[in-house]
Amino acid sequence: MASSEKSAKGKVTGSAGRFGCRYGRFVRKRVAEMEKISRADHLCPKCDTMSVQRRGTGIWECRKCGFKFAGGAYQPETPALRVALRAIDRTNVVEGKTQ
């Protein structure tokens, strides 16, 4: 007996839809996720507004204050930077330095 509801064959791939059926589903999915993150607005480390955009590979710029800085290729704050900042904060707390 057939179901009365039909389900979709697959998800819409978003920006990776330009690849059509090439390169495989998981590669297209990863590309779509990466492009979604890199094209989104991010938080400016200087003026704390959601106005940082990617200008090139690893180059990020705030549209409001004009602050330009280097970051990751696809996101301004990489996981390695987060680990380093946590370690710096921990050493400042141990030494008794506060901001």
Residue frames as a rotation matrix with the C-alpha (Angstrom) as fourth column:
MET 1
0.585 0.811 0.000 0.00
0.811 -0.585 0.000 0.00
0.000 0.000 -1.000 0.00
ALA 2
-0.281 -0.692 0.665 1.43
0.683 -0.631 -0.368 3.37
0.674 0.350 0.650 -1.00
SER 3
-0.431 0.044 -0.901 1.71
0.764 -0.514 -0.391 6.26
-0.480 -0.857 0.188 1.39
SER 4
0.583 0.729 0.360 -0.52
0.812 -0.507 -0.289 9.24
-0.028 0.460 -0.887 0.69
GLU 5
0.864 -0.361 -0.352 2.28
-0.266 -0.920 0.289 11.66
-0.428 -0.156 -0.890 1.53
LYS 6
0.692 -0.699 0.181 5.38
0.579 0.387 -0.718 11.84
0.432 0.601 0.672 -0.62
SER 7
0.611 -0.578 -0.541 8.67
0.297 -0.466 0.833 12.93
-0.734 -0.670 -0.113 0.84
ALA 8
0.771 -0.405 -0.492 11.25
-0.629 -0.610 -0.483 14.99
-0.104 0.681 -0.725 -0.99
LYS 9
0.824 -0.506 -0.256 14.16
0.300 0.772 -0.561 13.13
0.481 0.385 0.787 -2.59
GLY 10
-0.133 -0.918 -0.374 16.80
0.956 -0.019 -0.293 15.40
0.262 -0.397 0.880 -1.07
LYS 11
0.304 0.175 -0.936 17.45
0.610 -0.791 0.050 18.74
-0.732 -0.586 -0.347 0.53
VAL 12
0.915 -0.084 0.395 17.96
0.247 -0.656 -0.713 21.91
0.319 0.750 -0.580 -1.43
THR 13
0.278 -0.916 -0.288 21.70
0.955 0.296 -0.020 22.51
0.104 -0.269 0.957 -1.42
GLY 14
0.668 0.020 -0.744 21.60
0.320 -0.910 0.263 26.29
-0.672 -0.414 -0.615 -1.37
SER 15
0.499 -0.523 -0.691 24.68
-0.694 -0.719 0.043 27.98
-0.519 0.458 -0.721 -2.80
ALA 16
-0.571 -0.744 0.346 26.20
-0.404 0.622 0.671 24.63
-0.714 0.244 -0.656 -3.82
GLY 17
0.364 0.795 0.485 23.25
0.181 0.451 -0.874 24.01
-0.914 0.406 0.020 -6.13
ARG 18
0.552 -0.217 -0.805 25.35
-0.757 -0.536 -0.374 25.53
-0.350 0.816 -0.460 -8.91
PHE 19
-0.556 -0.823 0.116 27.33
-0.723 0.547 0.422 22.28
-0.411 0.151 -0.899 -9.01
GLY 20
0.123 0.693 -0.711 24.28
-0.879 0.409 0.246 20.30
0.461 0.594 0.659 -10.07
CYS 21
0.962 0.269 0.046 24.75
-0.264 0.874 0.408 16.56
0.070 -0.404 0.912 -9.56
ARG 22
0.377 -0.899 -0.222 28.55
0.018 0.247 -0.969 16.76
0.926 0.362 0.110 -9.66
TYR 23
-0.357 -0.818 0.451 31.08
-0.494 -0.245 -0.834 16.11
0.793 -0.520 -0.317 -6.86
GLY 24
-0.503 0.174 -0.847 28.82
0.563 0.809 -0.168 14.11
0.656 -0.561 -0.505 -4.53
ARG 25
0.473 0.870 0.138 26.25
0.404 -0.354 0.843 15.03
0.783 -0.343 -0.519 -1.95
PHE 26
0.621 -0.226 -0.750 28.54
0.758 -0.069 0.649 15.42
-0.199 -0.972 0.128 1.06
VAL 27
-0.544 -0.833 0.101 31.04
0.826 -0.510 0.242 17.64
-0.150 0.215 0.965 -0.75
ARG 28
-0.375 0.488 0.788 28.23
0.346 -0.715 0.608 19.92
0.860 0.501 0.099 -1.92
LYS 29
0.681 0.655 -0.328 26.80
0.512 -0.106 0.852 19.96
0.523 -0.748 -0.408 1.61
ARG 30
0.160 -0.720 -0.675 30.16
0.905 -0.166 0.392 20.98
-0.395 -0.673 0.625 3.10
VAL 31
-0.736 -0.412 0.538 30.60
0.631 -0.705 0.323 23.73
0.246 0.577 0.779 0.51
ALA 32
0.074 0.862 0.502 27.10
0.334 -0.495 0.802 25.06
0.940 0.108 -0.325 1.25
GLU 33
0.728 0.167 -0.665 27.76
0.679 -0.040 0.733 25.13
0.096 -0.985 -0.142 5.01
MET 34
-0.237 -0.922 -0.305 31.14
0.892 -0.331 0.307 26.84
-0.385 -0.200 0.901 4.55
GLU 35
-0.689 0.000 0.724 29.72
0.489 -0.738 0.465 29.48
0.534 0.675 0.508 2.21
LYS 36
0.445 0.894 0.050 26.79
0.486 -0.288 0.825 30.13
0.752 -0.343 -0.563 4.55
ILE 37
0.534 -0.333 -0.777 29.23
0.779 -0.165 0.605 30.89
-0.330 -0.928 0.171 7.38
SER 38
-0.498 -0.867 -0.008 31.62
0.791 -0.458 0.405 32.97
-0.354 0.196 0.914 5.28
ARG 39
-0.574 0.325 0.752 28.88
0.459 -0.633 0.624 35.12
0.679 0.703 0.214 3.70
ALA 40
0.476 0.767 -0.431 27.11
0.786 -0.151 0.599 35.87
0.394 -0.624 -0.675 6.99
ASP 41
0.352 -0.316 0.881 27.68
-0.361 -0.914 -0.183 39.00
0.863 -0.254 -0.436 9.06
HIS 42
0.144 -0.411 -0.900 29.99
0.778 0.610 -0.154 38.53
0.612 -0.678 0.408 12.03
LEU 43
0.898 0.202 -0.392 30.71
0.432 -0.583 0.688 40.44
-0.089 -0.787 -0.611 15.24
CYS 44
0.465 -0.742 0.483 33.35
-0.023 -0.556 -0.831 43.18
0.885 0.375 -0.275 15.01
PRO 45
0.190 -0.452 -0.872 36.07
0.912 0.410 -0.014 42.78
0.364 -0.792 0.490 17.67
LYS 46
-0.815 -0.563 0.135 36.55
0.497 -0.800 -0.337 46.56
0.298 -0.208 0.932 17.85
CYS 47
-0.787 0.538 0.304 33.05
-0.553 -0.832 0.040 48.12
0.274 -0.136 0.952 17.81
ASP 48
-0.868 0.390 0.307 30.93
0.089 0.731 -0.677 45.04
-0.488 -0.560 -0.669 18.74
THR 49
0.053 0.897 -0.439 28.44
-0.769 -0.244 -0.590 45.32
-0.636 0.370 0.677 15.87
MET 50
0.111 0.080 0.991 27.32
0.356 0.927 -0.115 42.59
-0.928 0.366 0.074 13.50
SER 51
0.864 0.218 -0.453 28.91
-0.263 -0.572 -0.777 44.17
-0.428 0.791 -0.437 10.45
VAL 52
-0.208 -0.978 -0.003 32.08
-0.600 0.125 0.790 42.22
-0.773 0.166 -0.613 9.64
GLN 53
0.895 0.445 -0.032 32.23
-0.277 0.497 -0.823 40.78
-0.350 0.745 0.568 6.13
ARG 54
0.237 -0.807 0.541 34.82
0.524 0.575 0.628 38.73
-0.818 0.135 0.560 4.28
ARG 55
0.548 -0.136 -0.826 36.90
-0.582 -0.771 -0.259 40.71
-0.601 0.623 -0.501 1.78
GLY 56
0.246 -0.517 -0.820 39.23
-0.762 0.420 -0.493 37.93
0.599 0.746 -0.290 0.66
THR 57
0.458 -0.127 -0.880 40.90
0.307 0.951 0.023 34.77
0.834 -0.281 0.475 1.89
GLY 58
-0.020 -0.442 -0.897 41.52
0.979 0.174 -0.108 35.47
0.204 -0.880 0.429 5.57
ILE 59
-0.948 -0.268 0.173 40.78
0.244 -0.959 -0.146 39.20
0.205 -0.097 0.974 5.27
TRP 60
-0.022 0.957 -0.290 37.81
0.983 0.075 0.170 40.58
0.185 -0.282 -0.942 7.20
GLU 61
-0.901 -0.248 0.355 36.51
0.229 -0.969 -0.097 44.15
0.368 -0.006 0.930 7.39
CYS 62
-0.342 0.782 -0.520 33.91
0.739 -0.118 -0.664 45.93
-0.581 -0.611 -0.537 9.49
ARG 63
-0.183 0.365 0.913 31.53
0.839 -0.425 0.338 48.00
0.512 0.828 -0.228 7.39
LYS 64
0.807 0.578 -0.118 30.74
0.543 -0.649 0.533 50.35
0.232 -0.494 -0.838 10.28
CYS 65
0.789 -0.522 -0.325 34.12
-0.062 -0.594 0.802 51.31
-0.611 -0.613 -0.501 11.74
GLY 66
0.778 -0.469 -0.418 36.37
-0.541 -0.161 -0.825 50.22
0.320 0.868 -0.379 8.86
PHE 67
0.150 -0.728 0.670 38.50
-0.798 0.311 0.516 47.94
-0.584 -0.612 -0.534 11.06
LYS 68
0.648 -0.042 -0.761 40.31
-0.579 0.622 -0.527 45.44
0.495 0.782 0.378 8.85
PHE 69
0.068 -0.606 0.793 41.92
-0.885 0.330 0.328 42.34
-0.461 -0.724 -0.514 10.34
ALA 70
-0.454 -0.304 -0.838 43.21
-0.665 0.741 0.092 38.89
0.593 0.599 -0.538 9.50
GLY 71
0.090 0.518 0.851 41.26
-0.860 0.471 -0.196 35.82
-0.502 -0.714 0.488 10.53
GLY 72
-0.291 -0.116 0.950 40.47
0.143 0.976 0.164 32.39
-0.946 0.184 -0.267 9.24
ALA 73
-0.988 -0.131 0.084 39.86
0.091 -0.052 0.994 31.71
-0.126 0.990 0.063 5.57
TYR 74
-0.522 0.852 0.051 36.12
0.357 0.164 0.920 31.15
0.775 0.498 -0.390 6.00
GLN 75
0.671 0.697 -0.251 35.34
0.562 -0.259 0.785 32.56
0.483 -0.669 -0.566 9.44
PRO 76
0.448 -0.531 0.719 36.92
-0.349 -0.845 -0.406 35.48
0.823 -0.069 -0.564 11.28
GLU 77
0.031 -0.402 0.915 37.48
-0.996 0.062 0.061 33.61
-0.081 -0.913 -0.399 14.53
THR 78
-0.033 -0.132 -0.991 38.89
-0.475 0.874 -0.101 30.10
0.879 0.467 -0.091 14.10
PRO 79
0.882 0.359 -0.304 38.61
0.047 0.576 0.816 27.33
0.468 -0.735 0.491 16.70
ALA 80
0.103 -0.926 -0.363 42.37
0.874 0.259 -0.412 27.55
0.476 -0.275 0.835 17.28
LEU 81
-0.529 -0.239 0.814 42.04
-0.013 -0.957 -0.290 31.26
0.848 -0.164 0.504 18.12
ARG 82
0.495 0.786 0.371 39.28
-0.465 -0.121 0.877 30.51
0.734 -0.606 0.306 20.62
VAL 83
0.725 -0.314 -0.612 41.55
0.589 0.744 0.316 27.98
0.356 -0.590 0.725 22.38
ALA 84
-0.341 -0.926 0.161 44.41
0.727 -0.368 -0.580 30.50
0.597 -0.081 0.798 22.46
LEU 85
-0.264 0.313 0.912 42.17
-0.341 -0.915 0.215 33.26
0.902 -0.255 0.349 23.87
ARG 86
0.822 0.555 -0.128 40.91
-0.123 0.393 0.911 30.91
0.556 -0.733 0.391 26.59
ALA 87
0.357 -0.778 -0.517 44.50
0.870 0.478 -0.118 30.05
0.339 -0.407 0.848 27.54
ILE 88
-0.546 -0.540 0.640 45.42
0.331 -0.841 -0.428 33.76
0.770 -0.021 0.638 27.67
ASP 89
0.218 0.722 0.657 42.40
-0.493 -0.500 0.712 34.51
0.842 -0.479 0.247 29.86
ARG 90
0.850 0.089 -0.519 43.34
0.310 0.711 0.631 31.65
0.425 -0.698 0.577 32.19
THR 91
-0.105 -0.967 -0.231 46.91
0.895 0.009 -0.446 32.90
0.434 -0.253 0.865 32.61
ASN 92
-0.465 -0.003 0.885 45.65
-0.095 -0.994 -0.053 36.42
0.880 -0.108 0.462 33.32
VAL 93
0.632 0.742 0.223 43.33
-0.365 0.032 0.930 35.08
0.683 -0.670 0.292 36.04
VAL 94
0.643 -0.453 -0.617 46.12
0.687 0.697 0.205 33.02
0.337 -0.556 0.760 37.62
GLU 95
-0.436 -0.889 0.140 48.49
0.759 -0.447 -0.473 36.00
0.483 -0.100 0.870 37.66
GLY 96
-0.188 0.463 -0.866 45.78
0.818 -0.414 -0.399 38.20
-0.543 -0.784 -0.301 39.14
LYS 97
-0.952 -0.136 -0.273 45.47
-0.036 -0.839 0.543 40.51
-0.303 0.527 0.794 36.15
THR 98
-0.052 0.966 0.252 41.98
0.794 0.193 -0.576 41.66
-0.605 0.170 -0.778 35.27
GLN 99
-0.632 -0.156 0.759 40.84
0.705 -0.524 0.478 43.91
0.323 0.837 0.441 32.49
